Amino acid sequence: MRKKFFFALLSVVCFSWRASAQSSLLATLNHEGTISTYYGSSALQEAYNAADHGDVITLSSGSFLGTDIKKAITLRGAGMTVDTVAHTEPTVISSNFNIDVSDTLSHRLTMEGIYSNQTVTVSTLKNAMFLKCRFKDVNYNSNSSTMKDLNFIHCRIAEGFNLATNCSASFLNCVVMNPYQGNSNNSVFSFTNCYVNNSELQHSEYKNCIINKNNTGFSTTTFYNNLWLTSNSNIACPNKTNVTISPDDERVSFLNVAYNDDNDYQLTDAVRTLIKGTDGTEVGIHGGSLPYDPTPTNPQITKFNVAAKSTADGKLSVDIEVNSAN
């Protein structure tokens, strides 16, 4: 059910408006039940500066200046794609940002519905959750960075994901381009129902994935029911539940291409008949118990209008519409 909330004629006390207040860019900060609002391209920065661990920042569609993240907050956007049903456009973080959240905190960092075409650099991060986000490149600050138990669901990594030494990350129904281990003996990846490109990882696991890499894998990595785009038929793994197909085969030519945000990785019937996942559903991002869906689970700000000036009695007309799929 979609819910709509309208707030009009809000009282303004000692209120001083700047030009940015008329902008459609909006960030709200929920701190212990108290809601604060910020406007304009710097709204994320201002909301973050006022936030504490455990707080929730919600962003409208639009492009926001980035900020380094050192607090275990929940950051929610309107999505990483144009949503014609919810009538929302992506929430874009337009600049590089660093993540350095202490691994001793009781709260954890959560990000959902964010689009970034910049570099995200991680110094310290543990048990974080990324939902329905699109990142260009995720890298470590140094090979001694802490990247422990990172979880990605319905995300897209467009260029690369570099995991530091003695670290771990899991991906569920994601598109992951060029994953890399800082140390192949101590860094562990887990992929379930993913599309993984140019992957050459040890001591990791692939299950129900599409692997686009013309090699034979490693015996230290486990592979279960994967469709492997490779010209090598002898896969180096203990089980024989994988299917190989030449990347030049016309049936999979649409999968053997450079990354594109518009590629939905929907399998044709000809590909679905080649192999099933361990659960009997199709391999790749649209299979499994949680098929890929880029729509955020959190409420999305779909409309935000502010009157040009307040009324004579000090009231200002504000119209906010929020859609929720829940």
Summary of the structure (lengths in Angstrom):
residues: 326
radius of gyration: 21.9
end to end distance: 5.9
largest distance: 78.8
contacts: 1082
relative contact order: 0.14
helix: 6%
strand: 38%
